[in-house]
Amino acid sequence: MTVEKLGAALSVEQLTSLMQKMGEFGVKRLEFTSAGGERIVLRQAEEHSGLHRPVTKTAPVKLRPSTQQICATMHGVFYLAASPGEAPFVTAGVNLKEGAVIGVLEAMKTLTRIEAEYDCRVLEVLVKDGATVAPGTPLFQVEKDDA
C-alpha cells in the first residue's frame, strides 16, 4: 500500500492513536481492511532484548534560567550510540553545535537521528541507553550557548 492510499484510509492522528493503544494493550499485530478494500497491517517493532521495557518516567528537573531540556518527540527506544559497543554520541560536559547528532530514536523499526537544535553544552544525560521513551520525555539537560 502506498503512503497516499494509507493516508486516504487513515489520518496520521488515527494511526498514532492506534499505535499507542496497541502498546497500551500489548497488541503485537493488527490487521484490517479499509472501506476501499485496502488491507492494512500494523506491527509492533521487536525490542532488542526481547523483554518489555517500561516507559522511562523522569521527574521534572529544576532548570537554571539558561538551562533547557531536549525531549523526545515520539514514542520509541532511545539510544545514546549508533550501535551497541560504540561510544555515545554525547556525554555530560560536551559542547555541541546546532545539527550535531545527540542520539537515535527507534520507532517501528525506523531509526531517527536526534540533533541539537541550537549550540549548547550538555549538562546531564537524563535517560539510560535503550530506555523506552514517550513524547515529552526529557533526554538531556543542556545550557544554551547564547554567544
DOLUMDO-237377 format. One line per field, with one value per residue: z, y, x of N, C-alpha, C in turn. Coordinates in steps of 0.001 Angstrom, whole numbers, plus 524288, in hexadecimal, padded with zeros to 5 digits. Each point is the difference from the previous one (the first is absolute). Last residue first. Layout:
N
n.up <- Z | ...
n.north <- Y | ...
n.east <- X | ...
ca.up <- Z | ...
ca.north <- Y | ...
ca.east <- X | ...
c.up <- Z | ...
c.north <- Y | ...
c.east <- X | ...
END
This chain:
147
n.up <- 858EF | 80D87 | 805F3 | 80D92 | 80BA9 | 806BE | 803CD | 7F851 | 7FBE3 | 80470 | 7F98C | 7F45B | 7F397 | 80378 | 80376 | 80694 | 800C6 | 7FC75 | 80725 | 80E1B | 80798 | 8031D | 7FD96 | 80169 | 7FC01 | 7EC44 | 7F205 | 7ECDD | 7ECF1 | 7F463 | 7FBFF | 8007D | 7FBD5 | 7FBCE | 7F2B8 | 7FAD7 | 7F845 | 7FEA6 | 803FE | 80C25 | 80BDB | 80B11 | 80232 | 805BF | 803EE | 7FF4C | 7EE43 | 7F6B0 | 7FAA1 | 808C1 | 80E0F | 81357 | 81208 | 812D9 | 8118B | 80482 | 7F040 | 7EB48 | 7F1CC | 805FA | 7FCA7 | 7FB71 | 80236 | 7F85A | 7F382 | 7FC3E | 811E0 | 80EC2 | 7FFE0 | 80355 | 7F9EE | 7FE3E | 7FB24 | 7FD9C | 800F5 | 81050 | 80973 | 809E5 | 80C53 | 80B05 | 809F3 | 80646 | 810C1 | 80D7F | 80745 | 80832 | 7FB6F | 7FF75 | 7FF5C | 7F5DD | 7F6AF | 7EFD1 | 7F88C | 7FF18 | 7F76D | 7F9C3 | 7F5CE | 7F359 | 7F932 | 7F371 | 7F928 | 7F138 | 7F6F1 | 7F959 | 7F136 | 7F14A | 7EC50 | 7F04F | 7EBEC | 7F282 | 7F872 | 803AB | 8119E | 80BEC | 80BAA | 80E87 | 8118F | 80F91 | 810A8 | 810D3 | 8139D | 8127C | 80881 | 7FE36 | 7EF1C | 7F1DB | 7FEC3 | 7F78D | 7EDAB | 7F800 | 7FE9E | 7F23E | 7EF8D | 7FCD5 | 7FBD5 | 7EEBE | 7F295 | 7F254 | 7EF30 | 7F307 | 8011A | 7F902 | 7EE2A | 7FA81 | 80267 | 7F7F6 | 7FF18
n.north <- 880A1 | 7F659 | 7EB33 | 7F18A | 7EE85 | 7ECD5 | 7EAD6 | 7EE83 | 7F3FA | 800C2 | 7FD88 | 8027C | 7F221 | 7ED49 | 7EDBA | 7EF8A | 7F964 | 7FC8D | 80A3F | 80EB3 | 813EB | 8127B | 80BDD | 8133A | 81086 | 80874 | 8104C | 80BA1 | 80908 | 7F9F8 | 7F2E0 | 7EAE2 | 7EC07 | 7EA70 | 7EF8B | 7ED62 | 7EBA4 | 7EEB6 | 7F13E | 80416 | 80CA6 | 807C2 | 80F5B | 809DC | 81064 | 80FC5 | 80BFF | 81348 | 81196 | 81208 | 7FF29 | 7FBBA | 7F8EF | 7F4B4 | 7F899 | 7EE46 | 7F3C7 | 7F680 | 7F3F8 | 7ECC1 | 7EE23 | 7EB8A | 7EF06 | 7FC2D | 80E55 | 8121E | 80B13 | 804BC | 7FA91 | 7FABD | 7F9E6 | 80539 | 80F91 | 814B7 | 81019 | 8042A | 80D82 | 80EBA | 811EE | 81142 | 812DE | 81163 | 8065E | 7F097 | 7EF42 | 7ECFE | 7EE26 | 7EF26 | 7EBA3 | 7ED88 | 7EBD2 | 7F0A9 | 7EE03 | 7EB46 | 7ED13 | 7EA96 | 7F08F | 7F8C2 | 809C4 | 80E40 | 80533 | 801C2 | 80934 | 800F7 | 801A3 | 80123 | 80049 | 800D8 | 7FFBF | 806BE | 804D2 | 80F1F | 8045A | 7F785 | 7F0AD | 7F626 | 7F8AF | 8003D | 7F936 | 7FF50 | 805B7 | 8063D | 80FD4 | 811BF | 80362 | 802C2 | 81069 | 80D89 | 8006C | 80729 | 81249 | 8082B | 7FFED | 80C78 | 8110A | 8038A | 7FA17 | 7F26A | 7F935 | 8096F | 7FF49 | 7F138 | 80015 | 80916 | 7F81E | 7ECF7 | 7EA73
n.east <- 865CB | 7F5E6 | 7FC93 | 7F672 | 7FE10 | 7F67D | 7F8A0 | 7F4E6 | 7F270 | 7E9AA | 7EBCC | 7F114 | 7F71C | 806A7 | 80D4C | 80E60 | 814B0 | 812E9 | 81006 | 7FC20 | 7FB1E | 802FE | 812B4 | 80A44 | 80836 | 80558 | 8002C | 7FCB7 | 7F63C | 7F01E | 7F3CD | 80684 | 7FB16 | 7FA87 | 7F93A | 7F6C2 | 7F98B | 7F22B | 7F48A | 7F231 | 807C3 | 81254 | 80FF0 | 81397 | 80FA9 | 80A17 | 80832 | 8016E | 7FA6E | 804F0 | 80EAF | 80A0B | 80C4F | 8029C | 7FD8B | 7F5D6 | 7FC64 | 7FBCA | 7FE60 | 805C7 | 80AD8 | 7FF81 | 7F7F0 | 7ED0E | 7F81B | 7FE56 | 7FE04 | 7F57F | 7EA70 | 7E9E0 | 7EB8C | 7EAF9 | 7EF8B | 80073 | 8095C | 80F1D | 80D19 | 80DF2 | 802E3 | 80984 | 808F2 | 80570 | 7F959 | 80047 | 7F557 | 7F72E | 7F5C5 | 7F164 | 7FD36 | 7FDC9 | 7FC95 | 7FEF9 | 7F76E | 8018B | 80487 | 800FF | 80A87 | 80BD7 | 80F5E | 7FF34 | 7ECE5 | 7F04E | 7EEF9 | 7EC02 | 7F07D | 7EEA1 | 7F54D | 7EF6D | 7F51E | 7EFEC | 7EED0 | 7F44C | 7FBB0 | 80E9A | 809A2 | 80E41 | 80D3B | 81084 | 80E52 | 80831 | 7F71F | 7FCE3 | 7F819 | 80650 | 80758 | 7F4B2 | 7F824 | 80904 | 7FF65 | 7F0E6 | 7FED3 | 808DC | 7F7EF | 7F2E9 | 8055A | 8050E | 7F18E | 7F65D | 7FB30 | 80988 | 81252 | 80833 | 80395 | 80EFB | 8106D | 80104 | 7FF79
ca.up <- 7FD84 | 7FDD1 | 7FF0A | 7FAD4 | 800C4 | 7FD4A | 80230 | 8017D | 7FEA8 | 7FFC4 | 803DC | 80479 | 7FEA0 | 7FDBA | 80138 | 7FCF7 | 802D9 | 7FF67 | 7FAC9 | 7FEEE | 7FF42 | 803A8 | 7FCE5 | 80229 | 805A1 | 802B3 | 802EE | 80595 | 8029B | 800C4 | 7FD1C | 80320 | 7FF4F | 8030A | 802B4 | 7FF0D | 80355 | 7FD42 | 7FD18 | 7FBB2 | 80049 | 7FCB1 | 801FF | 7FBF9 | 80151 | 8059F | 80197 | 801B8 | 7FC16 | 7FDCD | 7FC13 | 7FB0F | 7FD3C | 7FA7C | 7FF73 | 802FB | 805A2 | 8038D | 7FCDE | 7FF88 | 80395 | 7FE12 | 80078 | 804FB | 80088 | 7FAF0 | 7FC43 | 80070 | 8003B | 7FF5B | 80341 | 7FDB5 | 802D8 | 7FED8 | 7FCFC | 7FBD5 | 80131 | 7FADA | 7FF42 | 7FD41 | 7FF4B | 7FAC6 | 7FBD4 | 8007F | 7FC43 | 80098 | 80241 | 7FDC9 | 802B8 | 802D0 | 80252 | 803FA | 7FE5A | 80130 | 80351 | 7FFE4 | 804BE | 80049 | 80402 | 7FF92 | 8030E | 803F3 | 7FF33 | 803CE | 8036D | 80393 | 80442 | 8030D | 804B6 | 800E0 | 7FEE0 | 7FA7A | 7FD0F | 7FFCF | 7FA9C | 7FE84 | 7FA60 | 7FEE8 | 7FA6F | 7FCD0 | 7FAE5 | 7FEC0 | 800DE | 8051D | 80411 | 7FF65 | 80265 | 805A8 | 801CC | 7FFA5 | 8042C | 804E9 | 80034 | 800DB | 80566 | 8034E | 800DC | 80575 | 80342 | 7FECF | 801E7 | 805A4 | 8011B | 7FE83 | 80417 | 7FFB5 | 80000
ca.north <- 8032A | 804C4 | 80397 | 80264 | 805A1 | 802DC | 80540 | 802B4 | 7FCB2 | 802D0 | 7FDF4 | 80378 | 80583 | 801F8 | 80556 | 8010D | 80135 | 7FBCA | 7FDB4 | 7FBFD | 7FAB0 | 7FECF | 7FC47 | 7FAE1 | 80000 | 7FBF3 | 7FC91 | 7FF52 | 7FF3A | 804DB | 8041A | 804C7 | 803D2 | 80495 | 802D1 | 8059D | 80300 | 8046A | 7FE2C | 7FCC8 | 7FF5E | 7FBD2 | 7FE12 | 7FD78 | 7FB00 | 7FF23 | 7FB7D | 7FB7A | 7FBD5 | 7FEF2 | 803D1 | 7FE51 | 80474 | 800BA | 80372 | 804DD | 7FF08 | 80446 | 804C3 | 80327 | 80475 | 804C9 | 7FFBB | 7FE0F | 7FA60 | 7FE17 | 7FED2 | 80404 | 7FE05 | 803EE | 7FE71 | 7FCB7 | 7FB1F | 7FBB8 | 8020C | 7FC74 | 7FBD9 | 7FDD9 | 7FA5C | 7FDFC | 7FA5C | 7FEE0 | 80329 | 80544 | 80210 | 805B0 | 801F9 | 804F6 | 80472 | 80323 | 80492 | 802AA | 80548 | 8040A | 80407 | 804EF | 80121 | 7FC6B | 7FC0E | 7FD57 | 80297 | 7FC95 | 7FE88 | 80288 | 7FC73 | 802E4 | 7FCE2 | 802C9 | 7FD1C | 7FFAD | 7FACD | 7FF99 | 80028 | 80517 | 801A3 | 80121 | 7FFB7 | 80177 | 80052 | 7FFCE | 7FDC1 | 7FBAC | 7FB02 | 7FFDD | 7FFA8 | 7FAE2 | 7FC21 | 800BD | 7FDFE | 7FA46 | 7FE09 | 800D5 | 7FC2F | 7FADD | 7FFD1 | 7FF4F | 804C6 | 801A7 | 7FC4A | 80079 | 80508 | 7FF77 | 7FCC6 | 802EB | 803D4 | 804C3 | 80491
ca.east <- 80418 | 7FDB4 | 80453 | 8001F | 8005B | 8041E | 7FFBC | 804D2 | 80478 | 804FC | 803B6 | 80099 | 80098 | 7FB28 | 7FE58 | 7FB4D | 7FB30 | 7FC34 | 8000D | 803EB | 7FDED | 7FBC7 | 7FCF8 | 7FEAF | 800E8 | 7FCFF | 80380 | 7FF18 | 80506 | 802EE | 7FD41 | 7FFC0 | 80430 | 7FE7B | 8042C | 7FFC8 | 80384 | 80254 | 80492 | 7FE01 | 7FA56 | 7FDEF | 7FB0C | 7FCD1 | 7FDA1 | 8008A | 7FCDB | 80318 | 80001 | 7FADB | 7FE65 | 7FDAD | 7FDB5 | 80164 | 80481 | 7FFA6 | 80033 | 80158 | 80067 | 7FB41 | 80000 | 80284 | 805B0 | 8020E | 7FF26 | 7FE29 | 8042E | 80408 | 80558 | 8040E | 8046E | 80404 | 800EA | 7FC62 | 7FB99 | 7FE5E | 7FC44 | 7FED7 | 7FFFA | 7FB6C | 7FFE3 | 8020F | 7FDB6 | 8021D | 803C3 | 7FFFD | 804D6 | 801BF | 7FDB6 | 803D0 | 7FD7E | 80316 | 80153 | 7FC26 | 80251 | 7FD24 | 7FD1C | 7FB9F | 800F4 | 80507 | 8040B | 80242 | 80578 | 80365 | 802DD | 80362 | 8022C | 803E8 | 80172 | 805A1 | 80200 | 8015C | 7FB1E | 7FD6D | 7FF2A | 7FAA0 | 7FF18 | 7FA9F | 7FEB6 | 804BD | 7FEBC | 80381 | 7FD65 | 7FD7B | 803FA | 8027C | 7FC85 | 80042 | 8050D | 80003 | 7FCA5 | 802CB | 80442 | 7FDAE | 7FE24 | 8049D | 80303 | 80060 | 7FD2E | 7FA76 | 7FE29 | 7FF9C | 7FB6A | 7FB56 | 7FEF5 | 8031C | 7FCAF
c.up <- 7FA2B | 7FD1A | 7FD47 | 7FFA9 | 7FA9D | 80189 | 7FDAE | 802A2 | 801FB | 7FF0C | 7FF8C | 80437 | 804F1 | 7FE6F | 7FD3D | 801C3 | 7FC31 | 802D8 | 7FFD7 | 7FA65 | 7FEC5 | 7FF73 | 803BC | 7FBFE | 8024E | 805C3 | 802F9 | 8026F | 805E2 | 80274 | 8005D | 7FCAC | 8039E | 7FFD8 | 802F3 | 8032B | 7FE66 | 803E2 | 7FCA3 | 7FC3D | 7FB27 | 800FA | 7FC31 | 802A4 | 7FB6E | 801BE | 805C6 | 801C1 | 8017C | 7FBBE | 7FE12 | 7FC76 | 7FAAA | 7FDD7 | 7FA68 | 7FF5D | 802B7 | 8059C | 80367 | 7FCAC | 7FF4F | 80420 | 7FE05 | 7FFF1 | 80529 | 8001B | 7FB03 | 7FC0F | 8000F | 800A5 | 7FEC3 | 803F3 | 7FD54 | 80372 | 7FEAC | 7FD47 | 7FB3C | 80116 | 7FA48 | 7FFB9 | 7FD69 | 7FEBA | 7FA83 | 7FB68 | 80197 | 7FCB2 | 80076 | 802EE | 7FD6C | 80281 | 802FA | 801DC | 8047F | 7FE01 | 8012B | 803C2 | 7FF6C | 804E3 | 8003F | 803E4 | 7FFCF | 802DE | 80466 | 7FF1F | 803A4 | 8039D | 8032D | 80484 | 802BA | 80532 | 800BE | 7FE86 | 7FA26 | 7FCD3 | 8000B | 7FA5D | 7FEFD | 7FA1A | 7FF74 | 7FA34 | 7FC8A | 7FAD9 | 7FE8A | 8013C | 8056B | 8044C | 7FF91 | 802C9 | 805EE | 80221 | 8000A | 80492 | 80525 | 80063 | 80140 | 805B7 | 8036D | 80063 | 805B4 | 80392 | 7FEFC | 80262 | 805DC | 8014A | 7FEC4 | 80475 | 80000
c.north <- 80008 | 80355 | 804C6 | 803E7 | 80268 | 805C0 | 802E1 | 80524 | 8025B | 7FC35 | 80300 | 7FE01 | 80361 | 805AD | 8014A | 8054E | 800E2 | 800EF | 7FB74 | 7FE18 | 7FC43 | 7FA87 | 7FDDE | 7FCC7 | 7FA96 | 80016 | 7FC28 | 7FCA1 | 7FFA4 | 7FEA2 | 80541 | 80445 | 804A6 | 803AE | 80499 | 8029F | 805BB | 80306 | 80440 | 7FE6D | 7FD0C | 7FF80 | 7FBF5 | 7FDEF | 7FDED | 7FAD4 | 7FEF5 | 7FB9B | 7FB3A | 7FBD6 | 7FE76 | 8049C | 7FE28 | 804D6 | 8012F | 8031D | 80546 | 7FE06 | 8048E | 804DA | 8031B | 8044A | 804CE | 7FFAA | 7FE2B | 7FA24 | 7FDCB | 7FF44 | 80490 | 7FD8B | 803BC | 7FE76 | 7FCFB | 7FB51 | 7FBCB | 80252 | 7FC99 | 7FB2B | 7FEC4 | 7FA18 | 7FE5B | 7FA2A | 7FEA6 | 80321 | 80560 | 8022E | 805E6 | 801FD | 80503 | 80499 | 802F4 | 804D5 | 802AC | 8054D | 8040E | 803C7 | 8052E | 800D6 | 7FBF3 | 7FB95 | 7FCBD | 80305 | 7FC73 | 7FE09 | 8032E | 7FC0A | 80381 | 7FC7F | 802F0 | 7FD46 | 7FF5F | 7FAB9 | 7FF78 | 7FFA2 | 80515 | 801D1 | 80140 | 80029 | 80149 | 800C6 | 80056 | 7FD50 | 7FB4A | 7FAA2 | 7FF7D | 7FF3B | 7FA88 | 7FBF5 | 8008B | 7FDBA | 7FA0A | 7FDD5 | 8006E | 7FBCE | 7FAAB | 7FF88 | 7FEBE | 8050A | 801C8 | 7FC7A | 800D1 | 80505 | 7FF65 | 7FCE6 | 80301 | 803A7 | 804D0
c.east <- 7FF88 | 803EF | 7FDC9 | 80476 | 800BC | 7FFE9 | 804A5 | 7FEA4 | 8051D | 80486 | 80524 | 803A9 | 80039 | 800DF | 7FAE8 | 7FDF2 | 7FB82 | 7FAE5 | 7FC23 | 7FF83 | 80474 | 7FDB2 | 7FBE3 | 7FCFF | 7FF25 | 8017C | 7FC99 | 80445 | 7FF00 | 80545 | 802C6 | 7FD7F | 7FF33 | 804A4 | 7FDAC | 8044A | 7FFD3 | 80356 | 8027E | 8045E | 7FE3F | 7FA2B | 7FDEB | 7FB17 | 7FCE1 | 7FDA5 | 80103 | 7FC5C | 8032C | 80077 | 7FA96 | 7FEE5 | 7FE2C | 7FD44 | 8018D | 8050A | 7FF95 | 80049 | 801CA | 800F8 | 7FAF2 | 7FFAF | 802DA | 805F8 | 80263 | 7FEF2 | 7FDA0 | 80462 | 803D9 | 80560 | 80478 | 8041A | 8045C | 8014D | 7FC05 | 7FB3C | 7FEE3 | 7FCBE | 7FF01 | 8005C | 7FAEA | 7FFE5 | 801F3 | 7FDCE | 801F7 | 8046D | 7FF8F | 804CB | 801E1 | 7FD35 | 80433 | 7FD14 | 802CF | 801DE | 7FBCF | 8029C | 7FD35 | 7FCBA | 7FBB3 | 800A9 | 804EF | 8043A | 801CA | 8058B | 8035F | 8028D | 803A0 | 801BA | 80469 | 8010B | 805D8 | 8024A | 800FD | 7FAFF | 7FCED | 7FFCA | 7FA43 | 7FF5D | 7FA32 | 7FEDC | 804D6 | 7FECA | 80359 | 7FDBD | 7FDA3 | 8040F | 80246 | 7FCA9 | 80087 | 80510 | 7FFDF | 7FCE2 | 802FC | 80434 | 7FDA7 | 7FE5A | 804B6 | 80324 | 7FFCF | 7FCC7 | 7FA3A | 7FDE8 | 7FF35 | 7FB14 | 7FB04 | 7FE84 | 8037F
END
